[in-house]
Amino acid sequence: MQLSLIAIGTTGQPWVRDGLDMYNTRLGRYTKYSYIETPNLKGKFAKADPARVMKEEAA
């Protein structure tokens, strides 16, 4: 099994990065783990209401 954590946007807070590093260390002992950080959203859904985005994606 392989786990992937996908973060949208940057992790600007140092305590978030520290937590991710600790999570990576702990999980790495038991399974394959990867962390993927994507850039901030641009375009149509950048400043959209999350409920509306989910509704449009479901259609």
Buried (B, 14 or more C-beta within 10 A) or exposed (E): EEEEEEEEEEBEEEEEEEEBEEBEEEBEEEEEBEBEEEEEEEEEEEEEEEEEEEEEEEE
